[in-house]
Amino acid sequence: MTYSLVLKPRAEKDLRGLPPAVQQRLAERVRFLREDLQGDVKRLTHFTPSYRLRVGDYRVLFDVEGEAVVVYRILHRREAYR
């Protein structure tokens, strides 16, 4: 299944605050979420948003809403689950 990709304003701001090499790597991996949630995706328990994508030391926190993947935050792993 192919999903549409929606980045919330906070996720865009998180992405812009990172070094260019990390931005490129994260953007590339987030695009793969459109195709059947590929990558190191894990469903989180007792946490909102419901899913995370691991990209090195960074975590992409997102939910699947119908036919859309909504990315809420992109954070370093030490800050992602607080």
DSSP file (Angstrom, degrees, kcal/mol; ACC not computed):
  #  RESIDUE AA STRUCTURE BP1 BP2  ACC     N-H-->O    O-->H-N    N-H-->O    O-->H-N    TCO  KAPPA ALPHA  PHI   PSI    X-CA   Y-CA   Z-CA
    1    1 A M              0   0    0      0, 0.0    35,-1.9     0, 0.0     2,-0.5   0.000 360.0 360.0 360.0 139.2    0.0    0.0    0.0
    2    2 A T  B     -A   35   0A   0     33,-0.2     2,-0.3    34,-0.1    33,-0.2  -0.880 360.0-161.3-102.0 128.5    1.2    3.5   -0.8
    3    3 A Y        -     0   0    0     31,-2.6     2,-0.3    -2,-0.5    65,-0.2  -0.715  18.2-121.3-103.7 154.3    0.6    6.2    1.8
    4    4 A S  E     -b   68   0B   0     63,-2.5    65,-3.2    -2,-0.3     2,-0.5  -0.675  30.7-128.8 -86.9 155.2    0.7    9.9    1.4
    5    5 A L  E     -b   69   0B   0     -2,-0.3     2,-0.5    63,-0.2    65,-0.2  -0.920  24.2-177.2-114.4 126.7    3.2   11.7    3.6
    6    6 A V  E     -b   70   0B   0     63,-2.9    65,-3.1    -2,-0.5     2,-0.6  -0.986   8.2-162.3-124.8 122.2    2.3   14.7    5.8
    7    7 A L  E     -b   71   0B   0     -2,-0.5    65,-0.1    63,-0.2    63,-0.1  -0.918  17.8-136.6-103.3 122.9    4.9   16.5    7.9
    8    8 A K     >  -     0   0    0     63,-2.5     4,-2.0    -2,-0.6     3,-0.5  -0.365  28.0-107.0 -69.3 156.4    3.6   18.6   10.7
    9    9 A P  H  > S+     0   0    0      0, 0.0     4,-2.1     0, 0.0     5,-0.2   0.849 120.5  54.7 -55.9 -35.4    5.1   22.1   11.1
   10   10 A R  H  > S+     0   0    0      2,-0.2     4,-2.4     1,-0.2    64,-0.2   0.888 106.8  50.4 -67.2 -37.9    7.0   21.0   14.3
   11   11 A A  H  > S+     0   0    0     -3,-0.5     4,-2.3    60,-0.3    -1,-0.2   0.893 109.6  51.0 -66.2 -39.8    8.6   18.0   12.4
   12   12 A E  H  X S+     0   0    0     -4,-2.0     4,-2.4     2,-0.2    -2,-0.2   0.910 111.1  48.3 -62.3 -41.7    9.7   20.4    9.6
   13   13 A K  H  X S+     0   0    0     -4,-2.1     4,-1.4     2,-0.2    -2,-0.2   0.904 110.2  51.6 -65.5 -41.8   11.3   22.7   12.2
   14   14 A D  H  < S+     0   0    0     -4,-2.4     3,-0.3     1,-0.2    -2,-0.2   0.920 111.6  47.8 -58.6 -43.8   13.0   19.8   13.8
   15   15 A L  H >< S+     0   0    0     -4,-2.3     3,-1.5     1,-0.2    -2,-0.2   0.902 108.3  53.4 -66.5 -42.8   14.4   18.7   10.5
   16   16 A R  H 3< S+     0   0    0     -4,-2.4    -1,-0.2     1,-0.3    -2,-0.2   0.773 102.0  61.0 -64.0 -26.0   15.6   22.2    9.6
   17   17 A G  T 3< S+     0   0    0     -4,-1.4    -1,-0.3    -3,-0.3    -2,-0.2   0.454  91.2  86.8 -81.4  -0.4   17.6   22.5   12.8
   18   18 A L  S <  S-     0   0    0     -3,-1.5     5,-0.0    -4,-0.2    -3,-0.0  -0.584  92.3 -85.7 -98.3 160.3   19.8   19.5   12.0
   19   19 A P     >  -     0   0    0      0, 0.0     4,-2.5     0, 0.0     3,-0.4  -0.290  43.2-111.8 -60.4 150.0   23.1   19.4   10.0
   20   20 A P  H  > S+     0   0    0      0, 0.0     4,-2.3     0, 0.0     5,-0.2   0.845 115.6  52.8 -56.1 -39.0   22.6   19.1    6.2
   21   21 A A  H  > S+     0   0    0      1,-0.2     4,-1.8     2,-0.2     5,-0.1   0.902 112.6  44.9 -64.7 -39.6   24.0   15.6    6.0
   22   22 A V  H  > S+     0   0    0     -3,-0.4     4,-2.7     2,-0.2     5,-0.2   0.887 110.5  55.2 -70.3 -39.6   21.6   14.4    8.7
   23   23 A Q  H  X S+     0   0    0     -4,-2.5     4,-2.8     1,-0.2     5,-0.2   0.927 108.9  47.6 -57.3 -46.2   18.7   16.2    7.0
   24   24 A Q  H  X S+     0   0    0     -4,-2.3     4,-2.1     2,-0.2    -1,-0.2   0.918 112.7  48.1 -63.9 -44.2   19.4   14.5    3.7
   25   25 A R  H  X S+     0   0    0     -4,-1.8     4,-2.0     1,-0.2    -1,-0.2   0.919 114.8  45.5 -63.2 -44.5   19.6   11.0    5.3
   26   26 A L  H  X S+     0   0    0     -4,-2.7     4,-2.7     2,-0.2     5,-0.2   0.916 111.5  51.6 -66.1 -43.9   16.4   11.5    7.3
   27   27 A A  H  X S+     0   0    0     -4,-2.8     4,-1.7    -5,-0.2    -1,-0.2   0.895 110.1  50.2 -61.2 -39.8   14.5   12.9    4.4
   28   28 A E  H  X S+     0   0    0     -4,-2.1     4,-0.9    -5,-0.2    -1,-0.2   0.922 113.2  44.7 -64.0 -44.5   15.5   10.0    2.3
   29   29 A R  H  X S+     0   0    0     -4,-2.0     4,-0.5     1,-0.2     3,-0.3   0.856 109.5  55.5 -70.3 -35.1   14.4    7.5    4.9
   30   30 A V  H >< S+     0   0    0     -4,-2.7     3,-1.3     1,-0.2     4,-0.4   0.873 101.7  58.3 -65.4 -36.0   11.1    9.3    5.6
   31   31 A R  H >< S+     0   0    0     -4,-1.7     3,-1.3     1,-0.3     4,-0.3   0.833  97.3  61.8 -62.3 -30.5   10.2    9.1    1.9
   32   32 A F  H >< S+     0   0    0     -4,-0.9     3,-1.3    -3,-0.3     6,-1.1   0.713  86.5  74.5 -68.1 -18.6   10.5    5.3    2.2
   33   33 A L  T <X S+     0   0    0     -3,-1.3     4,-1.3    -4,-0.5    -1,-0.3   0.773  82.6  69.6 -62.9 -24.6    7.7    5.3    4.8
   34   34 A R  T <4 S+     0   0    0     -3,-1.3   -31,-2.6    -4,-0.4     2,-1.0   0.794  90.7  65.5 -64.0 -27.2    5.3    5.9    1.9
   35   35 A E  B X4 S-A    2   0A   0     -3,-1.3     3,-0.7    -4,-0.3    -1,-0.2  -0.770 134.1 -50.7-102.0  90.5    5.9    2.4    0.6
   36   36 A D  T 34 S-     0   0    0    -35,-1.9    -2,-0.2    -2,-1.0    -1,-0.1   0.785  96.3 -71.5  56.5  33.6    4.5   -0.1    3.2
   37   37 A L  T 3< S-     0   0    0     -4,-1.3     4,-0.3   -36,-0.2    -1,-0.2   0.917  74.4-171.0  51.6  53.3    6.3    1.5    6.2
   38   38 A Q    <   +     0   0    0     -6,-1.1     2,-0.2    -3,-0.7    -1,-0.1  -0.359  39.0  42.0 -74.3 154.4    9.7    0.3    5.1
   39   39 A G  S    S-     0   0    0      2,-0.1     2,-1.9    -2,-0.1    16,-0.1  -0.612 112.3 -27.2 109.1-167.7   12.7    0.6    7.4
   40   40 A D  S    S+     0   0    0     14,-0.5    14,-2.0    -2,-0.2     2,-0.4  -0.555  79.4 162.7 -84.6  75.0   13.3    0.1   11.1
   41   41 A V  E     +C   53   0B   0     -2,-1.9     2,-0.4    -4,-0.3    12,-0.2  -0.801  13.0 179.9-100.7 135.8    9.7    0.8   12.1
   42   42 A K  E     -C   52   0B   0     10,-2.2    10,-1.9    -2,-0.4     2,-0.4  -0.999  28.1-125.4-137.5 138.3    8.3   -0.2   15.5
   43   43 A R  E     -C   51   0B   0     -2,-0.4     2,-0.3     8,-0.2     8,-0.3  -0.696  31.2-138.9 -80.1 131.1    4.9    0.2   17.0
   44   44 A L        -     0   0    0      6,-3.5     2,-0.4    -2,-0.4     3,-0.4  -0.665   6.8-138.0 -92.9 145.9    5.2    1.9   20.4
   45   45 A T  S    S-     0   0    0     -2,-0.3     3,-0.1     1,-0.2     6,-0.0  -0.866  80.8  -0.7-104.2 137.8    3.2    0.9   23.5
   46   46 A H  S    S+     0   0    0     -2,-0.4     2,-0.3     1,-0.2    -1,-0.2   0.862 109.7 104.6  56.9  40.9    1.7    3.5   25.8
   47   47 A F        -     0   0    0     -3,-0.4    -1,-0.2     3,-0.1    -3,-0.1  -0.994  67.3-114.9-149.9 142.5    3.1    6.4   23.7
   48   48 A T  S    S+     0   0    0     -2,-0.3     2,-0.2    -3,-0.1    15,-0.1  -0.994  96.3  46.5-121.8 129.0    1.7    8.9   21.3
   49   49 A P  S    S-     0   0    0      0, 0.0    14,-0.2     0, 0.0    13,-0.1   0.501  88.2-138.7 -68.9 167.8    2.4    9.0   18.3
   50   50 A S  S    S+     0   0    0     -2,-0.2    -6,-3.5    -7,-0.1     2,-0.3   0.636  71.7  44.8 -82.6 -17.1    2.1    5.2   17.8
   51   51 A Y  E     -CD  43  62B   0     11,-2.3    11,-2.0    -8,-0.3     2,-0.3  -0.880  56.5-162.2-130.0 158.1    5.1    4.5   15.6
   52   52 A R  E     -CD  42  61B   0    -10,-1.9   -10,-2.2    -2,-0.3     2,-0.5  -0.996   7.8-154.0-137.4 146.5    8.8    5.3   15.4
   53   53 A L  E     -CD  41  60B   0      7,-2.1     7,-2.5    -2,-0.3     2,-0.5  -0.983  18.2-143.2-115.0 126.3   11.4    5.0   12.6
   54   54 A R  E     + D   0  59B   0    -14,-2.0   -14,-0.5    -2,-0.5     2,-0.4  -0.804  23.8 171.2 -94.4 125.2   15.0    4.6   13.7
   55   55 A V  E >   - D   0  58B   0      3,-2.7     3,-2.1    -2,-0.5     2,-0.2  -0.837  64.3 -67.1-131.8  93.2   17.6    6.4   11.6
   56   56 A G  T 3  S-     0   0    0     -2,-0.4    -1,-0.1     1,-0.3     0, 0.0  -0.454 116.8 -13.9  62.4-124.9   20.9    6.2   13.3
   57   57 A D  T 3  S+     0   0    0     -2,-0.2    20,-3.0    -3,-0.1     2,-0.3   0.358 124.5  86.0 -89.3   5.3   20.7    8.3   16.5
   58   58 A Y  E <   -DE  55  76B   0     -3,-2.1    -3,-2.7    18,-0.3     2,-0.4  -0.777  61.2-152.3-111.3 152.7   17.5   10.0   15.4
   59   59 A R  E     -DE  54  75B   0     16,-3.4    16,-2.3    -2,-0.3     2,-0.6  -0.983   4.4-153.5-125.4 133.0   13.9    8.9   15.8
   60   60 A V  E     -DE  53  74B   0     -7,-2.5    -7,-2.1    -2,-0.4     2,-0.5  -0.930  16.1-156.7-103.2 115.0   11.0    9.9   13.5
   61   61 A L  E     +DE  52  73B   0     12,-2.5    11,-2.6    -2,-0.6    12,-1.4  -0.834  28.2 150.6 -98.7 123.3    7.7    9.7   15.5
   62   62 A F  E     -DE  51  71B   0    -11,-2.0   -11,-2.3    -2,-0.5     2,-0.3  -0.927  34.0-142.6-148.3 166.8    4.7    9.2   13.4
   63   63 A D  E     - E   0  70B   0      7,-2.1     7,-2.7    -2,-0.3     2,-0.6  -0.918  20.0-128.4-128.0 156.3    1.1    7.9   13.1
   64   64 A V  E     - E   0  69B   0     -2,-0.3     2,-0.6     5,-0.2     5,-0.2  -0.946  26.8-178.4-105.9 116.8   -0.8    6.2   10.3
   65   65 A E  E >   - E   0  68B   0      3,-2.9     3,-1.3    -2,-0.6     2,-0.5  -0.883  59.7 -59.1-120.0  98.5   -4.1    7.9    9.8
   66   66 A G  T 3  S-     0   0    0     -2,-0.6     0, 0.0     1,-0.3     0, 0.0  -0.550 121.3 -15.1  68.5-117.5   -6.1    6.2    7.1
   67   67 A E  T 3  S+     0   0    0     -2,-0.5   -63,-2.5   -64,-0.1     2,-0.4   0.089 122.9  87.6-104.7  21.9   -4.0    6.4    3.9
   68   68 A A  E <   -bE   4  65B   0     -3,-1.3    -3,-2.9   -65,-0.2     2,-0.6  -0.956  63.8-146.4-125.1 140.5   -1.6    9.0    5.3
   69   69 A V  E     -bE   5  64B   0    -65,-3.2   -63,-2.9    -2,-0.4     2,-0.6  -0.935  21.6-160.3 -99.2 117.5    1.6    8.8    7.3
   70   70 A V  E     -bE   6  63B   0     -7,-2.7    -7,-2.1    -2,-0.6     2,-0.6  -0.896   2.6-154.1-106.4 114.7    1.7   11.9    9.6
   71   71 A V  E     +bE   7  62B   0    -65,-3.1   -63,-2.5    -2,-0.6   -60,-0.3  -0.784  17.7 173.5 -91.1 121.1    5.1   12.7   11.0
   72   72 A Y  E     +     0   0B   0    -11,-2.6     2,-0.3    -2,-0.6   -10,-0.2   0.863  60.0   4.3 -95.7 -43.8    4.9   14.6   14.3
   73   73 A R  E     - E   0  61B   0    -12,-1.4   -12,-2.5   -62,-0.1     2,-0.4  -0.980  44.4-159.0-144.5 153.9    8.5   14.9   15.5
   74   74 A I  E     + E   0  60B   0     -2,-0.3     2,-0.3   -14,-0.2   -14,-0.2  -0.932  37.9 158.7-132.0 107.7   12.1   14.2   14.4
   75   75 A L  E     - E   0  59B   0    -16,-2.3   -16,-3.4    -2,-0.4     2,-0.1  -0.863  46.6 -96.3-133.0 158.9   14.3   14.0   17.5
   76   76 A H  E >>  - E   0  58B   0     -2,-0.3     3,-1.7   -18,-0.2     4,-1.3  -0.445  47.0-110.7 -67.2 151.2   17.6   12.7   18.8
   77   77 A R  H 3> S+     0   0    0    -20,-3.0     4,-0.5     1,-0.3    -1,-0.1   0.791 115.7  60.3 -60.6 -29.7   17.1    9.4   20.6
   78   78 A R  H 34 S+     0   0    0    -21,-0.2    -1,-0.3     1,-0.2   -20,-0.1   0.727 116.2  33.2 -71.3 -18.8   17.9   10.9   24.0
   79   79 A E  H X4 S+     0   0    0     -3,-1.7     3,-1.0     1,-0.1    -2,-0.2   0.549  97.1  86.1-108.0 -11.7   15.0   13.4   23.6
   80   80 A A  H 3< S+     0   0    0     -4,-1.3    -2,-0.1     1,-0.2    -3,-0.1   0.826  92.9  37.7 -67.4 -35.8   12.5   11.3   21.7
   81   81 A Y  T 3<        0   0    0     -4,-0.5    -1,-0.2     1,-0.2    -2,-0.1   0.176 360.0 360.0-108.2  18.1   10.7    9.4   24.5
   82   82 A R    <         0   0    0     -3,-1.0    -1,-0.2     0, 0.0    -2,-0.1   0.461 360.0 360.0 -80.8 360.0   10.5   12.1   27.2
